[in-house]
C-alpha cells in the first residue's frame, strides 16, 4: 500500500529536496512527523530543522477507500499507512493536535479519539514519543493569534517552510503546522518538550 493514497497530493517543495534513506534505522535528531488526525483523511508532514529553518521531507494524506468500509477497517488502513511513514523516515517525535470536544458534537470527538488512539499506538510500537498540542497553541506559535483562520495558517506554513505555493489540502497544512509548533517549542526550550509537560 503506497503512503500516498489515491487522490492525495504532495506539497510543491523547494529544490533540491533532501530525501531520507528508508533503509536507515538511525533516527535523525529532532526530525518530527506532524499529524492532523481524521477517520476519512489524515494529513501528515515529516519536517526537519536546519540552520536556515525547517523543511519538509515528505507531506501528504492517508485516505482510506471511500467504499463504505467499517470503522475497524478504516482504522486498520490508517495504522498501516502511518506505519509506513514512521518506518521510512524514523522520526525523533510525533506531534498531533489534541482532540477537543464540543457539547454539540460529542460523537465527532469520540470518533476522532479512535483515530488518535491508532496514531499513538503506531508511534508507541516504535518507541517514538508523542506530543499533543491544543489547536490554539499551534495557531499562536505560527501567527501570534490563537484564533487564526485556516487561510492565514496556510500562508504562515508556506512562509516558514519556504514553499512555492500554499500547502493543500488543509489536512496537510495542519500537519505541517503542528510539526512546526513542536519544533518551535523545542527550540525555545532547548529540548523536545511536551505541551505544558503533558506527553501523550
Secondary structure as UniProt FT lines:
FT   TURN            6..7
FT   TURN            22..23
FT   TURN            29..30
FT   STRAND          32..36
FT   STRAND          42..48
FT   TURN            51..52
FT   STRAND          55..62
FT   HELIX           71..89
FT   STRAND          93..97
FT   TURN            103..104
FT   HELIX           106..124
FT   TURN            125..127
FT   STRAND          129..133
FT   HELIX           135..143
FT   TURN            146..147
FT   HELIX           150..160
FT   TURN            161..162
FT   HELIX           170..189
FT   TURN            196..197
FT   STRAND          198..199
//
